[in-house]
Amino acid sequence: MSLLLATAVLICTLAAWAQEQPSLEELIQRAEQGDADAQLALGGMYLNGLGVQQDDEAAFRWIRLSAGQGDAGAQHALGGMYLNGLGVQQDDEAAFWWIRLSAGQGDAGAQYNLGVMYANGGGVPRDDAEAVRLFRLSAKQGYAEAQNNLGVMYRAGIGVPRDNTEAVRLYRLAAEQGHAQAQTNLSRMYHDGQGVAQDDTKALQWLRLAAEQGLSYAQYNLGVVYHDGLGVAQDDAEAVRWFRLSAEQGDAEAQNNLGAMYRNGQGVPQDDAEAVRLYRLAAEQGDAEAQNNLGVMYANGQGVPQDDAEAARWYRLAAEQGNAEAKQNHSVLQENSQGVLPDFASGAFFIGALFLTWLVSRGLLALTKNWIGGLLRLASVHAASLALVSLVGGMGMADGGPFVAKQALSTYFLPQIVWLAIDSWRLQKRERRETY
């Protein structure tokens, strides 16, 4: 549940003054003479930059003068400014005090906002019963936000006994005023048959109204309806249209679903790179399904260079959220990666390990000239190798899981075996020369 900002509180006041169409000079003159309505209107103009340069501090000053004269709308607006730190230092206590004064005078918006503060425990101890009382007072005045929130309280049984029928009644009151969230909530009630007879046609009707108003969650759900053919003819192109509208607003589920459409070429040309881009947007928001899908793309090298470590990282993030498919994918990736040397084993990484082995062995060669010395050198080489393995293996654990450490271990055992064979051959040859 969210609070209305001070700018929204002042819309009605500014609209009323617009009908009178006074000049700015006349409005300032009235405000300076102590007209509370003019002070509030002038404050609203400064707050929104309408006809004057936008100035939060000037807005606060004029609205504070109006609120001090007892204007309920100004008190509500001033509370919003304290709450959001507009033109004044943010102060929850002052916000609560002014909003409560306005609500006590019957301001429906203030009653709603005060109810939200009690419902969320914002600036006051949480009190669901008080939130319900305030929402009800506001809802009786026809305030759509309060009607919707009171419906949510009845549906969930928060502060009141659970009552789906009453929830539907309240949702409908708000939905008929064009409240998009209430339209979505009413659609869900029709879809599930809660508090009303199940009716997919009406569910779709209300959902579409909300989606056409730009509510991202409704757009996402409408995309699902067309993708799955729920009460409508299945239509991938229409699903893509609604998923895209929602995804552009940052909805993670829509981004993931649109990514899947691109990956599979449903309703759009197949495009792995675009699928990866969309999966990443959703995955970075914490969407577990998108994280798993992004891991799959890295594991298969689709739309990105193949990278097991990166695949494992995304699988692990999704698995930590309980995604069963990601857990399975991570397990399979580990099994397939065990005992396989990484690509760099034949390159600079392997050469560096071999060089380190040679340095350690060479340093001890002058001290030992027999098989016991060879074993001692091997032990020393092994210890040095393990020191590097611990470093690389630790990096593997952080980035991709324990199988990376096992790969690193294999990489370091190989130069030890190679050097042991070479060193043993050289030592035997040298001993034969010394014998003769």
LOGUTI-926530 format. One record per residue (C-alpha): residue number from 0; x, y, z; residue in one letter. Coordinates in Angstrom, 3 decimals. Layout:
% LOGUTI-926530
   nr         u         v         w  rest
  NUM         X         Y         Z     a
...
% end
This chain:
% LOGUTI-926530
   nr         u         v         w  rest
    0     0.000     0.000     0.000     m
    1     1.397     3.357    -1.008     s
    2     0.885     6.939     0.089     l
    3    -0.275     9.636    -2.288     l
    4     2.356    12.351    -2.800     l
    5     1.750    15.999    -1.983     a
    6     1.571    16.814    -5.702     t
    7    -1.434    14.503    -6.097     a
    8    -3.118    16.027    -3.050     v
    9    -3.112    19.473    -4.695     l
   10    -4.655    18.504    -8.036     i
   11    -8.232    19.294    -7.016     c
   12    -7.270    22.660    -5.522     t
   13    -5.401    23.692    -8.666     l
   14    -8.289    22.566   -10.865     a
   15   -10.730    24.695    -8.860     a
   16    -8.551    27.789    -9.215     w
   17    -8.102    27.101   -12.924     a
   18   -11.858    27.554   -13.357     q
   19   -11.654    31.059   -11.863     e
   20    -8.598    31.824   -14.032     q
   21    -7.115    34.577   -11.823     p
   22    -3.839    36.164   -12.921     s
   23    -0.664    35.222   -11.062     l
   24    -0.468    38.760    -9.660     e
   25    -4.018    38.525    -8.358     e
   26    -3.372    35.132    -6.803     l
   27    -0.211    36.392    -5.069     i
   28    -2.105    39.442    -3.804     q
   29    -4.863    37.291    -2.298     r
   30    -2.292    34.939    -0.741     a
   31    -0.401    37.842     0.816     e
   32    -3.684    39.156     2.234     q
   33    -4.135    35.861     4.082     g
   34    -6.565    33.992     1.790     d
   35    -5.962    30.337     2.770     a
   36    -7.302    28.945    -0.519     d
   37    -5.061    31.283    -2.519     a
   38    -2.064    30.345    -0.395     q
   39    -2.724    26.649    -1.018     l
   40    -3.207    27.193    -4.753     a
   41    -0.035    29.276    -5.004     l
   42     1.875    26.609    -3.101     g
   43     0.584    24.018    -5.542     g
   44     1.761    26.084    -8.489     m
   45     5.278    26.341    -7.055     y
   46     5.311    22.650    -6.201     l
   47     4.372    21.635    -9.755     n
   48     6.067    24.470   -11.641     g
   49     2.774    25.668   -13.154     l
   50     3.044    29.256   -14.350     g
   51     6.048    29.828   -12.086     v
   52     9.517    28.376   -11.717     q
   53     9.337    25.123    -9.735     q
   54    10.400    25.805    -6.142     d
   55     9.770    23.308    -3.316     d
   56    10.765    25.765    -0.598     e
   57     8.357    28.458    -1.843     a
   58     5.653    25.801    -2.120     a
   59     6.256    24.711     1.458     f
   60     6.136    28.287     2.724     r
   61     2.736    29.076     1.139     w
   62     1.175    25.696     1.993     i
   63     2.394    26.027     5.580     r
   64     0.611    29.407     5.875     l
   65    -2.627    27.876     4.589     s
   66    -2.349    24.826     6.852     a
   67    -1.768    27.088     9.842     g
   68    -5.195    28.624     9.193     q
   69    -6.802    25.195     9.457     g
   70    -7.308    24.374     5.765     d
   71    -7.704    20.576     5.645     a
   72    -6.339    20.255     2.126     g
   73    -3.286    22.309     3.037     a
   74    -2.706    20.250     6.179     q
   75    -2.846    17.081     4.092     h
   76    -0.465    18.514     1.487     a
   77     1.913    19.754     4.175     l
   78     1.991    16.281     5.724     g
   79     2.925    14.888     2.322     g
   80     5.744    17.390     1.995     m
   81     7.156    16.441     5.397     y
   82     6.804    12.774     4.510     l
   83     8.742    13.143     1.259     n
   84    11.158    15.891     2.323     g
   85     9.893    18.392    -0.250     l
   86    11.038    21.899     0.640     g
   87    11.720    20.796     4.207     v
   88    13.746    18.147     6.026     q
   89    11.999    14.776     5.970     q
   90    10.122    14.226     9.237     d
   91     7.743    11.280     9.818     d
   92     6.423    12.706    13.078     e
   93     5.501    16.047    11.542     a
   94     3.976    14.257     8.550     a
   95     1.791    12.129    10.812     f
   96     0.721    15.144    12.875     w
   97    -0.443    17.219     9.897     w
   98    -2.099    14.320     8.062     i
   99    -3.960    13.358    11.235     r
  100    -5.206    16.954    11.627     l
  101    -6.530    16.856     8.076     s
  102    -8.106    13.417     8.504     a
  103    -9.822    14.647    11.671     g
  104   -11.525    17.296     9.549     q
  105   -12.860    14.627     7.206     g
  106   -10.418    14.966     4.302     d
  107   -10.846    11.672     2.397     a
  108    -7.315    11.684     1.005     g
  109    -5.824    12.300     4.425     a
  110    -7.932     9.509     5.910     q
  111    -6.620     7.196     3.202     y
  112    -2.978     8.217     3.732     n
  113    -3.275     7.948     7.488     l
  114    -4.731     4.475     7.005     g
  115    -1.724     3.536     4.863     v
  116     0.626     4.767     7.594     m
  117    -1.112     2.531    10.148     y
  118    -1.250    -0.432     7.733     a
  119     2.483    -0.186     6.944     n
  120     3.660     0.934    10.377     g
  121     5.159     4.036     8.767     g
  122     5.910     6.656    11.414     g
  123     3.431     4.968    13.789     v
  124     3.077     1.506    15.321     p
  125     1.286    -0.830    12.910     r
  126    -2.432    -1.064    13.681     d
  127    -4.542    -2.973    11.144     d
  128    -7.832    -2.251    12.885     a
  129    -7.157     1.504    12.811     e
  130    -6.141     1.252     9.169     a
  131    -9.445    -0.446     8.351     v
  132   -11.389     2.240    10.234     r
  133    -9.691     5.031     8.323     l
  134   -10.006     3.292     4.952     f
  135   -13.703     2.815     5.618     r
  136   -14.194     6.515     6.428     l
  137   -12.449     7.470     3.206     s
  138   -14.179     4.792     1.129     a
  139   -17.620     6.023     2.240     k
  140   -16.721     9.352     0.645     q
  141   -16.085     7.557    -2.636     g
  142   -12.292     7.676    -2.470     y
  143   -11.204     4.957    -4.947     a
  144    -7.778     4.294    -3.384     e
  145    -9.414     3.626    -0.019     a
  146   -12.111     1.413    -1.569     q
  147    -9.451    -0.722    -3.234     n
  148    -7.297    -0.964    -0.091     n
  149   -10.290    -1.838     2.071     l
  150   -11.128    -4.563    -0.438     g
  151    -7.589    -5.925    -0.043     v
  152    -8.051    -5.973     3.752     m
  153   -11.309    -7.927     3.451     y
  154    -9.908   -10.400     0.937     r
  155    -6.861   -11.130     3.097     a
  156    -8.693   -10.944     6.433     g
  157    -6.377    -8.231     7.763     i
  158    -7.974    -6.174    10.555     g
  159   -11.385    -7.619     9.636     v
  160   -12.865   -11.113     9.172     p
  161   -12.128   -12.424     5.699     r
  162   -15.029   -11.671     3.327     d
  163   -14.553   -12.151    -0.436     n
  164   -18.050   -10.870    -1.225     t
  165   -17.333    -7.566     0.495     e
  166   -13.946    -7.424    -1.199     a
  167   -15.618    -7.786    -4.616     v
  168   -18.121    -5.030    -3.769     r
  169   -15.351    -2.628    -2.796     l
  170   -13.149    -3.526    -5.753     y
  171   -16.083    -2.889    -8.078     r
  172   -16.756     0.557    -6.559     l
  173   -13.156     1.580    -7.209     a
  174   -12.912    -0.195   -10.574     a
  175   -15.973     1.637   -11.889     e
  176   -14.141     4.886   -11.133     q
  177   -11.298     3.721   -13.363     g
  178    -8.919     2.600   -10.604     h
  179    -6.518     0.290   -12.477     a
  180    -5.332    -1.775    -9.498     q
  181    -8.939    -2.359    -8.409     a
  182    -9.787    -3.447   -11.950     q
  183    -6.950    -5.976   -11.812     t
  184    -8.078    -7.197    -8.389     n
  185   -11.674    -7.559    -9.584     l
  186   -10.438    -9.461   -12.641     s
  187    -8.654   -11.906   -10.345     r
  188   -11.815   -12.462    -8.299     m
  189   -13.788   -13.291   -11.466     y
  190   -10.998   -15.545   -12.716     h
  191   -10.818   -17.472    -9.430     d
  192   -14.555   -17.380    -8.679     g
  193   -13.979   -15.802    -5.254     q
  194   -16.874   -13.769    -3.885     g
  195   -18.506   -13.901    -7.316     v
  196   -19.438   -16.526    -9.905     a
  197   -16.440   -17.591   -11.982     q
  198   -16.500   -15.748   -15.310     d
  199   -13.447   -15.629   -17.629     d
  200   -15.131   -13.152   -19.957     t
  201   -15.603   -10.561   -17.206     k
  202   -12.157   -11.333   -15.833     a
  203   -10.663   -10.525   -19.231     l
  204   -12.808    -7.387   -19.572     q
  205   -11.570    -5.871   -16.303     w
  206    -7.981    -6.984   -16.895     l
  207    -7.909    -5.329   -20.310     r
  208    -9.222    -2.048   -18.869     l
  209    -6.371    -2.012   -16.348     a
  210    -3.766    -2.972   -18.962     a
  211    -4.924    -0.236   -21.321     e
  212    -4.334     2.261   -18.515     q
  213    -0.695     1.174   -18.424     g
  214    -0.648    -0.920   -15.246     l
  215     2.396    -3.134   -15.832     s
  216     1.142    -6.084   -13.775     y
  217    -2.117    -6.104   -15.733     a
  218    -0.197    -5.930   -19.015     q
  219     1.917    -8.898   -17.949     y
  220    -1.157   -10.921   -16.979     n
  221    -2.888   -10.061   -20.256     l
  222     0.207   -11.319   -22.051     g
  223    -0.109   -14.617   -20.161     v
  224    -3.793   -14.832   -21.153     v
  225    -2.912   -14.544   -24.859     y
  226     0.145   -16.789   -24.574     h
  227    -1.826   -19.597   -22.935     d
  228    -5.144   -18.956   -24.721     g
  229    -7.095   -18.459   -21.491     l
  230   -10.607   -17.453   -22.541     g
  231    -9.281   -16.059   -25.843     v
  232    -7.778   -17.473   -29.011     a
  233    -4.094   -18.214   -28.437     q
  234    -2.065   -15.409   -30.032     d
  235     1.729   -15.205   -29.654     d
  236     1.991   -11.819   -31.368     a
  237    -0.548   -10.297   -28.974     e
  238     1.221   -11.937   -26.029     a
  239     4.504   -10.360   -27.162     v
  240     2.832    -6.943   -27.439     r
  241     1.592    -6.991   -23.843     w
  242     4.759    -8.578   -22.437     f
  243     6.800    -5.859   -24.140     r
  244     4.666    -3.020   -22.720     l
  245     5.075    -4.460   -19.233     s
  246     8.782    -5.267   -19.678     a
  247     9.500    -1.694   -20.755     e
  248     8.171    -0.598   -17.362     q
  249    10.655    -2.910   -15.637     g
  250     8.388    -5.841   -14.769     d
  251    10.800    -8.751   -14.221     a
  252     8.292   -11.514   -15.007     e
  253     7.382    -9.834   -18.285     a
  254    11.061    -9.419   -19.168     q
  255    11.643   -13.118   -18.540     n
  256     8.608   -14.188   -20.569     n
  257     9.501   -11.879   -23.448     l
  258    13.010   -13.324   -23.358     g
  259    11.535   -16.813   -23.713     a
  260     9.483   -15.642   -26.709     m
  261    12.658   -14.422   -28.416     y
  262    14.562   -17.569   -27.534     r
  263    11.837   -19.782   -29.005     n
  264    10.894   -17.484   -31.885     g
  265     7.278   -17.207   -30.741     q
  266     5.526   -14.134   -32.122     g
  267     8.934   -12.609   -32.967     v
  268    11.967   -13.646   -35.052     p
  269    14.209   -16.002   -33.068     q
  270    16.994   -13.974   -31.416     d
  271    19.219   -15.489   -28.707     d
  272    21.077   -12.220   -28.078     a
  273    17.829   -10.370   -27.346     e
  274    16.666   -13.269   -25.181     a
  275    19.881   -12.985   -23.130     v
  276    19.444    -9.212   -22.773     r
  277    15.906    -9.619   -21.431     l
  278    16.798   -12.565   -19.177     y
  279    19.622   -10.486   -17.708     r
  280    17.314    -7.525   -16.969     l
  281    14.972    -9.815   -15.059     a
  282    17.747   -11.863   -13.435     a
  283    19.430    -8.752   -12.066     e
  284    16.134    -7.905   -10.359     q
  285    16.267   -11.280    -8.608     g
  286    13.787   -13.226   -10.750     d
  287    14.737   -16.868   -10.136     a
  288    13.286   -18.228   -13.368     e
  289    15.210   -15.643   -15.384     a
  290    18.392   -16.442   -13.474     q
  291    18.011   -20.111   -14.383     n
  292    17.252   -19.259   -18.022     n
  293    20.319   -17.026   -18.203     l
  294    22.393   -19.864   -16.761     g
  295    21.127   -22.155   -19.534     v
  296    22.166   -19.623   -22.181     m
  297    25.695   -19.447   -20.743     y
  298    25.936   -23.229   -20.413     a
  299    24.928   -23.725   -24.058     n
  300    26.715   -20.689   -25.470     g
  301    23.483   -19.258   -26.875     q
  302    23.561   -15.503   -27.421     g
  303    26.732   -15.318   -25.287     v
  304    30.151   -17.050   -25.303     p
  305    29.923   -20.433   -23.582     q
  306    30.935   -20.034   -19.933     d
  307    30.352   -22.781   -17.354     d
  308    31.468   -20.617   -14.448     a
  309    28.963   -17.887   -15.341     e
  310    26.256   -20.506   -15.906     a
  311    26.958   -21.970   -12.471     a
  312    26.773   -18.524   -10.860     r
  313    23.289   -17.849   -12.219     w
  314    22.110   -21.397   -11.448     y
  315    23.292   -20.994    -7.872     r
  316    21.467   -17.649    -7.429     l
  317    18.235   -19.189    -8.699     a
  318    18.697   -22.365    -6.644     a
  319    19.161   -20.309    -3.484     e
  320    15.633   -19.011    -4.069     q
  321    14.303   -22.567    -4.266     g
  322    14.147   -22.952    -8.046     n
  323    14.160   -26.741    -8.536     a
  324    15.166   -26.624   -12.203     e
  325    18.189   -24.462   -11.373     a
  326    19.270   -26.927    -8.669     k
  327    19.104   -29.754   -11.207     q
  328    20.941   -27.754   -13.860     n
  329    23.688   -26.834   -11.401     h
  330    24.103   -30.463   -10.369     s
  331    24.326   -31.646   -13.998     v
  332    26.854   -28.918   -14.804     l
  333    29.038   -30.012   -11.893     q
  334    28.904   -33.672   -12.931     e
  335    29.757   -32.898   -16.536     n
  336    32.644   -30.640   -15.529     s
  337    34.418   -33.015   -13.124     q
  338    37.783   -34.237   -14.374     g
  339    37.782   -31.997   -17.446     v
  340    40.787   -29.744   -17.882     l
  341    39.961   -26.087   -18.475     p
  342    40.865   -24.541   -21.822     d
  343    43.788   -22.638   -20.372     f
  344    45.531   -25.931   -19.368     a
  345    47.285   -26.059   -22.751     s
  346    48.158   -22.368   -22.711     g
  347    49.800   -19.816   -20.473     a
  348    48.241   -21.198   -17.307     f
  349    49.791   -24.641   -17.837     f
  350    53.144   -23.161   -18.857     i
  351    53.208   -21.036   -15.719     g
  352    52.539   -24.081   -13.542     a
  353    55.260   -26.032   -15.332     l
  354    57.721   -23.166   -14.872     f
  355    56.980   -22.971   -11.149     l
  356    57.536   -26.717   -10.884     t
  357    60.880   -26.376   -12.663     w
  358    62.038   -23.571   -10.355     l
  359    61.297   -25.532    -7.196     v
  360    62.798   -28.708    -8.565     s
  361    65.909   -26.941    -9.868     r
  362    66.504   -25.329    -6.512     g
  363    66.675   -28.719    -4.828     l
  364    68.585   -30.486    -7.582     l
  365    71.946   -29.338    -6.207     a
  366    71.139   -30.832    -2.825     l
  367    69.925   -34.240    -3.936     t
  368    71.133   -36.637    -6.615     k
  369    69.177   -39.827    -6.004     n
  370    65.655   -41.225    -6.046     w
  371    65.028   -40.076    -2.474     i
  372    65.909   -36.583    -3.608     g
  373    63.509   -36.978    -6.497     g
  374    60.713   -37.832    -4.090     l
  375    61.609   -34.866    -1.926     l
  376    61.531   -32.622    -4.964     r
  377    58.155   -34.019    -5.951     l
  378    56.802   -33.307    -2.472     a
  379    58.083   -29.753    -2.677     s
  380    56.588   -29.276    -6.135     v
  381    53.318   -30.716    -4.906     h
  382    53.201   -28.314    -1.961     a
  383    53.858   -25.339    -4.238     a
  384    51.172   -26.536    -6.652     s
  385    48.618   -26.910    -3.903     l
  386    49.280   -23.360    -2.787     a
  387    48.248   -22.125    -6.233     l
  388    45.355   -24.584    -6.375     v
  389    43.967   -23.098    -3.171     s
  390    43.971   -19.675    -4.803     l
  391    42.446   -20.743    -8.111     v
  392    40.131   -23.220    -6.435     g
  393    38.870   -20.516    -4.067     g
  394    38.112   -18.329    -7.064     m
  395    36.293   -21.246    -8.625     g
  396    34.167   -21.751    -5.520     m
  397    33.164   -18.093    -5.589     a
  398    32.381   -17.937    -9.303     d
  399    31.238   -21.334   -10.356     g
  400    31.299   -24.039    -7.721     g
  401    33.636   -26.775    -6.504     p
  402    34.081   -28.364    -9.924     f
  403    36.274   -25.413   -10.960     v
  404    38.592   -26.191    -8.083     a
  405    38.764   -29.821    -9.267     k
  406    39.668   -28.647   -12.762     q
  407    42.393   -26.437   -11.318     a
  408    43.698   -29.384    -9.292     l
  409    43.894   -31.526   -12.428     s
  410    45.732   -28.744   -14.208     t
  411    48.400   -28.632   -11.499     y
  412    48.821   -32.395   -11.168     f
  413    49.660   -32.685   -14.844     l
  414    52.885   -30.605   -14.785     p
  415    53.982   -32.484   -11.665     q
  416    53.666   -35.817   -13.470     i
  417    55.399   -34.487   -16.575     v
  418    58.246   -32.971   -14.611     w
  419    58.684   -36.070   -12.442     l
  420    59.162   -38.188   -15.577     a
  421    61.664   -35.725   -17.083     i
  422    63.535   -35.235   -13.818     d
  423    63.706   -38.989   -13.158     s
  424    65.068   -39.638   -16.638     w
  425    67.681   -36.858   -16.273     r
  426    68.689   -38.087   -12.835     l
  427    69.129   -41.689   -14.018     q
  428    71.145   -40.540   -17.026     k
  429    73.393   -38.401   -14.821     r
  430    73.932   -41.262   -12.367     e
  431    74.907   -43.573   -15.241     r
  432    77.476   -41.049   -16.436     r
  433    78.932   -40.743   -12.958     e
  434    79.080   -44.560   -12.579     t
  435    81.232   -44.976   -15.681     y
% end
